[in-house]
Amino acid sequence: MALQTGMCLLHKQFALDAATARLAGFREDLRAFLAQAGFDEKSSGEVVLAVDERLTNIIRHGYRGGPGKIELDARFSDGSLKISIKDYSAKFNPLNQPAPKLPPENPGGLGIFLTRKLMDEVTYDESFRSGNLLHLKKYKDKRGPL
């Protein structure tokens, strides 16, 4: 979990076991990183919720509750936060899922919908062959990149 600072750059890497019991500690670490980057409580809450949704879905659906690894790379530079989430479960592009019917008839199914609403950009890297790589971006200033 290296933390680098300098030239308005913060960088932190996380390596997690695919277990929901690990998420509480990770959320605390992510909140601390976001505070250091200067995100307010509302924006930090949005980022933490979006990332937590993705991690929960990877654990539940990608690894089906079994063992696995998840790697996150968080970078803040030039007024934007970029979080890359990598897992090694079966290929699955969540961005190809249809928008959910609202209000939902059954619980669940809103994870990627929430992620897209809470983050400014969400992209899936099809070129990553060993599993899944999702990029989330949030601008500190809602006007977009500097």
Steps between C-alpha positions, in 0.01 A plus 500: 500500500750759387393863522683747280459876511649773287392716210134465604517123467377249752529133425399200705472132412279252681511121486194327643387146554155446346313495831230741613651496850799689354290787363449701822873557551546578132221762511679674789829504306327633187326776699838606643649512150207708371531741794870543424404577137262770629165342414211618714290256703222477239734425209701257714180317592407472132839356407502255791147381416582456129819305573333294771224402256756382247700305757190336644390392153846361420499299823141381466470444125856484364656278763161363619609537862813290443862606533644760269703819476395855424748778427420869507712788382386846616656814354417865552655750262396819319168521683381148423496167676546182301442162661580184307349178632655174381377148573583160358153346483318410177475783243194717560443852373242656733455791258328264254215441744168670420382782721286370785128553515424762764371451754647149512260212537754295697786601730840536340605569145581868552878476548623616159209745474614662827863492395420683176289759684756565772815515287575738212645234271490120504689293241576130459834393354428220252872455433568360849499124433554358848164605643334839532629856517259783570599867518302752706561874480371780722581867450554701815358800318179399319599706196721215384871475427729798555 
